[in-house]
Structures are given as C-alpha cells and as structure tokens.
Amino acid sequence: MERQKLRPIVHIHIPKTGGSTFGHRMASALPAEKVWIDQGDIEQTESGSVLKQIASRKMIFASAHITGHALVDEKRFDYVALIRNPVDQIISNLKHIQREPANTLHELSLRLPFEDFFGYCAEWFFNVQARYLVAAHNEPTNFERLLPD
C-alpha cells in the first residue's frame, strides 16, 4: 500500500514504558519534516489545534503524552502505544519521582516507608497505562466533569 493512502500514526506516549526511545527511533527513520515529536504534550484543552496542525502538515508520525480526553471522536489518525509490565512500570515511575525534586510526590516518596507511600498515593500508580488509553479516547465521566481543571 502506498504511504499517501495511510493515515498518520500518533504514538500515545504512556510515561515510563519506553516511549521516548520508541518515538525517537521511529522519528529517525522518517523525513524530519514529516515528524512531530518533542513538541510538548497533546492536552485536552488544546488538542484540536495540535491535531489539526499535525494533519494539515501531512505528518507521517507524531509522538506525545496525551492528557485528558484529547482524542475523543478523532478518526484522522492510527494509534500506537507501548505498554509495560505494570509492576515494572510502577517501579520505574517511583524511581523517576525519587530522582526529580520538582515532582509533587518527591519528598513524600523519600520520607515514607514503601507500603505507606503506595497506600497514600495509589491512584498515581495503579492502572496508569489503562487510564491513559481509555481517557484519551472517551468522553469524560460525569464525575470528571465536576473536577476543577
């Protein structure tokens, strides 16, 4: 099949899954002017303009963290995402937090025993990969609509 008939590929970069390496390897194999990478997250509030830019420039590949419900009803692209063994992903995420003093959970992660930390912060770690994929493609729930931005 000719490349012109294929839709652009959007890589949904789920944190701590090897997505940076994947995105850069893909980008290095494609013409630079046809790749959208390392240009920030695609956020729900501005997704329309970012995705329109990707489509209008006839990109082949885009890679970004997708936050919120940015891809609801978006049919112009094909999607790819890497997932990782959930336990390995949780450990990698914890180590990242412990290395990053600017992270909201940094101090807490260093001061609390492992079990207590995860007891207090479970929603930051568990089912992250599934939540990334589900949230990107689905309308917000009624509960989510009530939460502040």
N, C-alpha and C positions, 0 to 999 in steps of 0.2 A: 504494500500500500504506500502511496506517495505521502510524504510528510505534510504537504499542504492540506490534505484531507483529514488529518488527525487534529484533535483538539489539543490546546496547550495542556501541559501537565503541571499541576500545582502540588508541590510537596508540602503536606501538613507536618511541620516540624514539631514533634512532641518532645519536650525537654528531656534530656538525659537518655536518649535512645540511639545515639549515633547519627542523628540527623545532620549535624554540621558537616561531618565527614562525607555523608551521602550527598548532601546538597552541593558541596564543593567539587566532589568527584564528577557528578553529573554536569555541573556548570563548566568544568574544564574540558569536557568532551563536546561542547556545543559552541557555536559562534557567540562571542561575548555580547553582541548587540541583541541577541535573542533570549537572554537570560536575565531574570530578575531575582537577585539574591543579595543578602546582607544589606537590605534597604529598610529594615525595621519590620515590626510585626504587622500583620494584617488584622486590624481591630474592628470589632463590630461597628463602631460609630463611623468609621471612615472606609469600610470595606468596599462600598460601591465605587468610590473614586479610584482606589488602588486596583481593584479587579478590572475596572474599565480601562485603566492605563495599561495593564498587562495585556488585555485583549486587543486594544487598539494599536499597540505597538507590535502586534503579531508575535508575541513571545512564544518560545517553544517550551520553556521551563521556568517555573518560579518556585522559590523555597522560602518559607517564613513560618514563624509561630503564628497560629491562628487563634485569636482570643475572642471569646464570646460566640455569638451566633452569626458569624460573618458570612457563612456560605449557604444560608437558607435560600432555597429555590435557585441556587446558582447552577446553571446547566451548561455553561460555556466551556468548562474545563473537565479534564480527567484528573483523578486524585491518586496520590500515593502517600503512604505513611509507613514509617518503621515503628515496630513495637519491640519491646524488650521483655525478657523475663521480669515479671513485676517485682520480685524481691530484689533483683539486681538493679532495677530502675530506682527503687526506693532508697537503696544503699547509696547509689550514685548521687541521687538528689540530696540526701543528707550530707554527704561529703562536700558537695558543692556549697550548701548552706554554711557549713562549718568553715569553709575557706573564704567566704565572702562577708566581711564585716558589715557591708551596707545592707545585707539581707535582713528583713524584718525578724526572722527567726534565729539569726546568728547567735546572739547572746544566750537565748533560751536553750539552743541545741548544745551549747558548751557547758552550761551550768546544771542542767537536769540529767538524772540518770536516763539511759536509753529508753526504758519502758515508760517512764513518766512523760518524757518528751513526746513519744508517739501517742500516749494516752490523751495529751492535751492538744496535739496538732494532727490528729489522724486525717482530717479532711484535706490537708495539704499534700498527703502522700498516697492514700489508698484510692484505687481506681482512677488515677490521673490519666492514664492512656485512654481508657474508655470514655471518660468525661470529655477529653479533648475532641475525640472523634464525634461523639454524639452531639455535643453542644454546637460544634461548627455547622452542622447540617440540619439542625432542628430549631423550631421556634422556641423562645424562652417559655418556661412554665409560668403559670400564674404566680407562683411564689417568687420566681426570679424577677418578674416584672415589678414586684413590690420592693425589691432591694435597691438601695441607693447606688448610683453609678460609681 
